[in-house]
Amino acid sequence: MNVTTVRKLVVLQAMAVCLWSTASAQSGDTASASAPQGSPYSYRATVYFDWYGTAFEQSGGFLNQIGTRVKFELAKQPSRSWKFLLDVRDRQNMTPGSGNQVLLYNVRLTFDPPSNPLYFSVGQMNLYDTAGIGQLLGGIAGFKLGSALLVGGYAGFEQQIYVSKFDTHYQKFGVFARFTGLRALSFSLSFNQLRFSGKTERRYIYAQGLFPVRKLLYVFGNFEYELGPDVKREDRLSRLFLNARFELSRYADVTGFFSSGRGLDFHSYVLERSQDPSLQDRDLERFFYSEQYGARVAVKPVKDIRIYVSRQESRQKDQGISNHTWRMGASAADILKSGVSAYGDYSFNRGTHAESDSFYLSLNKDFGRFSCYLSFADTYNGIRFASSAGAEPQIIHLDGYDTLSASVFVPLMRRVTLSAEYSYFLQRNANEHQFFVRLVFRK
């Protein structure tokens, strides 16, 4: 590491410790980390210290990374009209030639008094819950119509969370409405426009909602539709996702879902990453390339035991691929009062280009003071898509993955916890050991 990188890392870690210490000193023993009596402010802070490592058996190489994440909230008491949110992460790759990386998830100041109809927020923020547009560096303003409905607009730059440079080429703005009701009822609708160097790149509407019906039916969905007559049908980046859960009784429930998927044109990086996918990208094409729908039935014949049966259809329309999967599984909680819980399933994959059958097994043990988790997954022979200039995407096959994982969770003190994970990925000529350790401070 060079001197500049070390300084950045030390400064962020020092800031994390200072924020946590400040919040600790001000918060007393309450879980909400409230300020001392007489203070006009309340504080809440969480600090994460992470270490991540990967060892490659064939090459003998080793990659490791350390990271610090600070989540800090400062609010004015008692109305909490003003709130400052900070959520920033620093990642340092320890391998030669790698650098330091700072990520800004949220750095925003918000004005949202309960008794005032005005609302605004400025800074770097995440607007998936409001307008479905992701990251924004700018401002959002709204007006509350009663206690449930908020209408407003936003404007700013599409500044990515990776802090490398300030880019003003991408501008974004739009209008939105958000409704929040009882029993988690919520609905949002927005019109969004993205511009690049002064020219419109995309216009689309986005909607998202959660609709509970008498504690029997829960429906969640989101919808995105690209606007513009000049957009070709095969290039239109639009999608629909629906998930519904129906409680037949306390002994049985049914869950159904539908995902329209997206065309093979969806953002070139998807195809590019397919050439050399990482283990974390194994489901990338499943979501973006395929239309999927299915249903799962869960039955609870006796206390603490559930049996699952599901059917899933998957269609990749551009390539004429149609696959289907039957999955059967069962779970048992606190077996014979031992604190051990178990889950397992088996998938029968059939179709035009079906993956191999797969299974998953897991055990969890709660020891009271700490808990541990063990799992094994015999996954699949994955299907990917490769593309070259002037050619249609071609199907390629990857060797199957087997994964052995173990983790432990230990509360060291009232506000300090430790978690550690180990995974062994078995793949032909590509076995990997992965390690992850996290220390969390909360105040």
For each residue, the residues with C-beta under 8 A, 3 or more apart:
1: 5 6 9 92 94 100
2: 5 6
3: 6 7
4: 7 8 100
5: 1 2 8 9 92 99 100
6: 1 2 3 9 10
7: 3 4 10 11
8: 4 5 11 12 90 100 102
9: 1 5 6 12 13 66 68 90 92 100
10: 6 7 13 14
11: 7 8 14 15
12: 8 9 15 16 68 70 88 90 102
13: 9 10 16 17 49 68 90
14: 10 11 17 18
15: 11 12 18 19 70
16: 12 13 19 20 47 49 68 69 70
17: 13 14 20 21 47
18: 14 15 21 22
19: 15 16 22 23 45 47 70 72
20: 16 17 23 24 45 47 441 443
21: 17 18 24 25
22: 18 19 25 26 43 45
23: 19 20 26 27 33 43 44 45 72 443
24: 20 21 27 45 415 443
25: 21 22
26: 22 23 33 35 36 39 43
27: 23 24 30 32 33 34 35 43 44 443
28: 34 36
29:
30: 27 33 34
31:
32: 27 42 44
33: 23 26 27 30 42 43 44 45 442 443
34: 27 28 30 42 43 77
35: 26 27 39 40 41 42 43 77
36: 26 28 39
37:
38:
39: 26 35 36 42 77
40: 35 76 77
41: 35 74 75 76 77
42: 32 33 34 35 39 74 75 77 80
43: 22 23 26 27 33 34 35 72 73 74 443
44: 23 27 32 33 72 73 443
45: 19 20 22 23 24 33 70 71 72 73 441 442 443
46: 70 71 72 440 441 442 443
47: 16 17 19 20 68 69 70 71 440 441
48: 67 68 69 70 438 439 440
49: 13 16 66 67 68 438 439 440
50: 65 66 67 68 69 436 437 438 439
51: 64 65 66 67 435 436 437 438
52: 64 65 66 67 434 435 436
53: 62 63 64 65 434 435 436
54: 62 63 64 432 433 434 435
55: 61 62 432 433 434 435
56: 59 60 61 62 430 431 432
57: 60 431 432 433
58: 429 430 431
59: 56
60: 56 57
61: 55 56
62: 53 54 55 56
63: 53 54 93 94 95
64: 51 52 53 54 93 94 95
65: 50 51 52 53 91 92 93 94
66: 9 49 50 51 52 91 92 94
67: 48 49 50 51 52 89 90 91 92
68: 9 12 13 16 47 48 49 50 89 90
69: 16 47 48 50 87 88 89 90
70: 12 15 16 19 45 46 47 48 86 87 88 89
71: 45 46 47 86 87
72: 19 23 43 44 45 46 84 85 86 87
73: 43 44 45 83 84 85 86
74: 41 42 43 83 84
75: 41 42 80 82 83 84
76: 40 41 79 80 81 82 83
77: 34 35 39 40 41 42 80
78:
79: 76 113 114 115
80: 42 75 76 77 83 112 114
81: 76 111 112 113 114 116
82: 75 76 109 110 111
83: 73 74 75 76 80 109 110 112
84: 72 73 74 75 108 109 110
85: 72 73 106 107 108 110
86: 70 71 72 73 106 107
87: 69 70 71 72 104 105 106 107
88: 12 69 70 102 103 104 105 107
89: 67 68 69 70 102 103 105
90: 8 9 12 13 67 68 69 100 101 102 103
91: 65 66 67 100 101 102 103
92: 1 5 9 65 66 67 100 101
93: 63 64 65 98 99 100 101
94: 1 63 64 65 66 98
95: 63 64 98
96:
97:
98: 93 94 95
99: 5 93
100: 1 4 5 8 9 90 91 92 93
101: 90 91 92 93 162 163 164
102: 8 12 88 89 90 91 162 163
103: 88 89 90 91 161 162 163
104: 87 88 107 124 161 163
105: 87 88 89 124 126 161
106: 85 86 87 123 124 125 126
107: 85 86 87 88 104 123 124 125
108: 84 85 121 122 123 124 125
109: 82 83 84 121 122 123
110: 82 83 84 85 119 120 121
111: 81 82 118 119 120 121
112: 80 81 83 119 121
113: 79 81 116 118
114: 79 80 81
115: 79
116: 81 113
117: 143 144 145
118: 111 113 141 142 143 144
119: 110 111 112 141 142 143 144 150 152
120: 110 111 139 140 141 142
121: 108 109 110 111 112 125 139 140
122: 108 109 138 139 140
123: 106 107 108 109 137
124: 104 105 106 107 108 135 136 137 159 161
125: 106 107 108 121 135 136 140
126: 105 106 129 134 135 136
127: 130 131 132 133 134 135 136 140 154
128: 132 133 134
129: 126 188
130: 127 140 154 176 178 188 190
131: 127 154 174 176 188 190 192 206
132: 127 128 188 190 192 206 207 208 222 224
133: 127 128 136 154 172 174 190 192 206
134: 126 127 128 158
135: 124 125 126 127 158 159 160 161
136: 124 125 126 127 133 140 154 156 157 158 159 172
137: 123 124 156 157 158 159
138: 122 154 155 156 157 172
139: 120 121 122 154 155 156
140: 120 121 122 125 127 130 136 152 153 154
141: 118 119 120 152 153 154
142: 118 119 120 150 151 152 153 176
143: 117 118 119 150 151 152
144: 117 118 119 147 149 150
145: 117 149 150 151
146: 149
147: 144
148: 179 180 181
149: 144 145 146 177 178 179
150: 119 142 143 144 145 177 178 179 180
151: 142 143 145 175 176 177 178
152: 119 140 141 142 143 175 176
153: 140 141 142 173 174 175 176
154: 127 130 131 133 136 138 139 140 141 172 173 174 176
155: 138 139 171 172 173
156: 136 137 138 139 159 171 172 173
157: 136 137 138 167 168 170 171 172
158: 134 135 136 137 170 171 172 194
159: 124 135 136 137 156 166 167
160: 135 167
161: 103 104 105 124 135
162: 101 102 103
163: 101 102 103 104
164: 101
165:
166: 159
167: 157 159 160 170
168: 157 171
169: 196 197
170: 157 158 167 194 195 196
171: 155 156 157 158 168 194 195 196
172: 133 136 138 154 155 156 157 158 192 193 194 195
173: 153 154 155 156 192 193
174: 131 133 153 154 190 191 192 193
175: 151 152 153 190 191
176: 130 131 142 151 152 153 154 188 189 190 191
177: 149 150 151 188 189 190
178: 130 149 150 151 186 187 188
179: 148 149 150 185 186 187 188
180: 148 150 185 186
181: 148 185 186
182: 185
183: 212 215
184: 210 212
185: 179 180 181 182 210 211 212
186: 178 179 180 181 208 209 210
187: 178 179 207 208 209 210 211
188: 129 130 131 132 176 177 178 179 206 207 208 209
189: 176 177 205 206 207
190: 130 131 132 133 174 175 176 177 205 206 207
191: 174 175 176 203 204 205
192: 131 132 133 172 173 174 202 203 204 205 206
193: 172 173 174 200 202 203
194: 158 170 171 172 200 201 202 203
195: 170 171 172 198 199 200 201
196: 169 170 171 199 201
197: 169
198: 195
199: 195 196
200: 193 194 195 203
201: 194 195 196
202: 192 193 194 226 228 237
203: 191 192 193 194 200 226 227 228
204: 191 192 224 225 226 227 237 238
205: 189 190 191 192 223 224 225 227
206: 131 132 133 188 189 190 192 222 223 224
207: 132 187 188 189 190 222 223
208: 132 186 187 188 221 222 223
209: 186 187 188 219 220 221 222
210: 184 185 186 187 218 219 220
211: 185 187 218 219 220
212: 183 184 185 215 217 218 219
213: 216 217 218 219
214: 217
215: 183 212 247
216: 213 246 247
217: 212 213 214 244 245 246 247
218: 210 211 212 213 244 245
219: 209 210 211 212 213 242 243 244
220: 209 210 211 242 243 244
221: 208 209 240 241 242 243
222: 132 206 207 208 209 240 241
223: 205 206 207 208 239 240 241
224: 132 204 205 206 237 238 239 240
225: 204 205 236 238
226: 202 203 204 231 236 237 238
227: 203 204 205 231
228: 202 203 231
229:
230:
231: 226 227 228 235 236
232: 235 236
233: 236
234: 263 265
235: 231 232 263 265
236: 225 226 231 232 233 263
237: 202 204 224 226 262 263 265 266
238: 204 224 225 226 260 262
239: 223 224 259 260 261 262
240: 221 222 223 224 258 259 260
241: 221 222 223 257 258 259 260
242: 219 220 221 256 257 258 259
243: 219 220 221 255 256 257
244: 217 218 219 220 255 256 257
245: 217 218 253 254 255
246: 216 217 253 254 255
247: 215 216 217 250 253
248: 251 252 253 254
249: 252
250: 247 300
251: 248 299 300 301
252: 248 249 297 298 299 300
253: 245 246 247 248 297 298
254: 245 246 248 295 296 297 298
255: 243 244 245 246 295 296 298
256: 242 243 244 293 294 295 296
257: 241 242 243 244 292 293 294 295
258: 240 241 242 292 293
259: 239 240 241 242 287 291 292 293
260: 238 239 240 241 291
261: 239 287 288 289 290 291 292
262: 237 238 239 266 288 289
263: 234 235 236 237 266 318
264: 271 289 318 319 385 387 393
265: 234 235 237
266: 237 262 263 270 288 289
267: 270
268: 271 272
269: 272 273
270: 266 267 273 274 284 285 288 289
271: 264 268 274 275 385 386 387 393
272: 268 269 275
273: 269 270 276 277 278 281 284
274: 270 271 277 284 285 384 385 386 387
275: 271 272 386
276: 273
277: 273 274 281 282 284 384 398
278: 273 281
279: 282 401 425 432
280:
281: 273 277 278 284
282: 277 279 379 382 401
283: 286 287
284: 270 273 274 277 281 287 288
285: 270 274 288 289 290 383 384 385
286: 283 289 290 292 314
287: 259 261 283 284 290
288: 261 262 266 270 284 285
289: 261 262 264 266 270 285 286 316 318 385
290: 261 285 286 287 314 315 316 321
291: 259 260 261 314 315 316 317
292: 257 258 259 261 286 312 313 314 315
293: 256 257 258 259 312 313
294: 256 257 310 311 312 313 325
295: 254 255 256 257 310 311
296: 254 255 256 308 309 310 311 327
297: 252 253 254 308 309 310
298: 252 253 254 255 306 307 308
299: 251 252 306 307
300: 250 251 252 303 305 306 307
301: 251 305 307
302: 305
303: 300
304: 332 333 334 335
305: 300 301 302 330 331 332 333
306: 298 299 300 330 331 332
307: 298 299 300 301 329 330
308: 296 297 298 327 328 329 330 331 345
309: 296 297 326 327 328
310: 294 295 296 297 325 326 327 328
311: 294 295 296 324 325 326 327
312: 292 293 294 324 325 327
313: 292 293 294 322 323 324
314: 286 290 291 292 321 322 323 324 325 351
315: 290 291 292 321 322 323
316: 289 290 291 319 320 321 322
317: 291 320
318: 263 264 289 393
319: 264 316 393 395
320: 316 317 352
321: 290 314 315 316 351 352 353 383 395
322: 313 314 315 316 351 352
323: 313 314 315 349 350 351 352 353 354 355
324: 311 312 313 314 349 350 351 354
325: 294 310 311 312 314 347 348 349 350
326: 309 310 311 347 348
327: 296 308 309 310 311 312 345 346 347 348
328: 308 309 310 345 346
329: 307 308 343 344 345 346 360
330: 305 306 307 308 343 344 345
331: 305 306 308 341 342 343 344
332: 304 305 306 335 341 342 343
333: 304 305 341
334: 304 337 338 339 340 341
335: 304 332 338 340 341 342
336:
337: 334
338: 334 335 365
339: 334 365 366 367 368
340: 334 335 363 364 365
341: 331 332 333 334 335 363 364 365 366
342: 331 332 335 361 362 363 364
343: 329 330 331 332 360 361 362
344: 329 330 331 359 360 361 362
345: 308 327 328 329 330 359 360
346: 327 328 329 357 358 359
347: 325 326 327 357 358 359
348: 325 326 327 357
349: 323 324 325 354 355 356 357 358 380
350: 323 324 325 354
351: 314 321 322 323 324 354
352: 320 321 322 323
353: 321 323 383 395
354: 323 324 349 350 351
355: 323 349 358 380 381 382 383
356: 349 380 381 400
357: 346 347 348 349
358: 346 347 349 355 377 378 379 380
359: 344 345 346 347 377 378
360: 329 343 344 345 375 376 377 378
361: 342 343 344 375 376 377
362: 342 343 344 373 374 375 376
363: 340 341 342 373 374 375
364: 340 341 342 371 372 373 374
365: 338 339 340 341 371 372 373
366: 339 341 371
367: 339 370 371 372
368: 339
369: 410 411
370: 367 408 409 410 411
371: 364 365 366 367 408 409
372: 364 365 367 406 407 408 409
373: 362 363 364 365 405 406 407 408 409
374: 362 363 364 405 406
375: 360 361 362 363 403 404 405 406
376: 360 361 362 402 403 404 405
377: 358 359 360 361 401 402 403 405
378: 358 359 360 400 402
379: 282 358 382 400 401 402 403
380: 349 355 356 358 400 401
381: 355 356 397 398 399 400
382: 282 355 379 397 398 400 401
383: 285 321 353 355 395 396 397 398
384: 274 277 285 395 396 397 398
385: 264 271 274 285 289 393 394 395 396
386: 271 274 275 393 394 395 396
387: 264 271 274 391 392 393 394
388: 391
389:
390:
391: 387 388 394
392: 387
393: 264 271 318 319 385 386 387
394: 385 386 387 391
395: 319 321 353 383 384 385 386
396: 383 384 385 386
397: 381 382 383 384
398: 277 381 382 383 384
399: 381 427 428 430
400: 356 378 379 380 381 382 427
401: 279 282 377 379 380 382 425 426 427
402: 376 377 378 379 425 426 427
403: 375 376 377 379 423 424 425 426
404: 375 376 423 424 426
405: 373 374 375 376 377 421 422 423 424
406: 372 373 374 375 421 422 423
407: 372 373 419 420 421 422
408: 370 371 372 373 419 420
409: 370 371 372 373 417 418 419
410: 369 370 417 418 419
411: 369 370 414 416 417 418
412: 416 417 418
413: 416
414: 411
415: 24 441 442 443
416: 411 412 413 439 440 441 442
417: 409 410 411 412 439 440 442
418: 409 410 411 412 437 438 439 440
419: 407 408 409 410 437 438 440
420: 407 408 435 436 437 438
421: 405 406 407 434 435 436 437
422: 405 406 407 433 434 435 436
423: 403 404 405 406 433 434
424: 403 404 405 431 432 433 434
425: 279 401 402 403 430 431 432 433 434
426: 401 402 403 404 431
427: 399 400 401 402 430 431 432
428: 399
429: 58
430: 56 58 399 425 427
431: 56 57 58 424 425 426 427
432: 54 55 56 57 279 424 425 427
433: 54 55 57 422 423 424 425
434: 52 53 54 55 421 422 423 424 425
435: 51 52 53 54 55 420 421 422
436: 50 51 52 53 420 421 422
437: 50 51 418 419 420 421
438: 48 49 50 51 418 419 420
439: 48 49 50 416 417 418
440: 46 47 48 49 416 417 418 419
441: 20 45 46 47 415 416
442: 33 45 46 415 416 417
443: 20 23 24 27 33 43 44 45 46 415
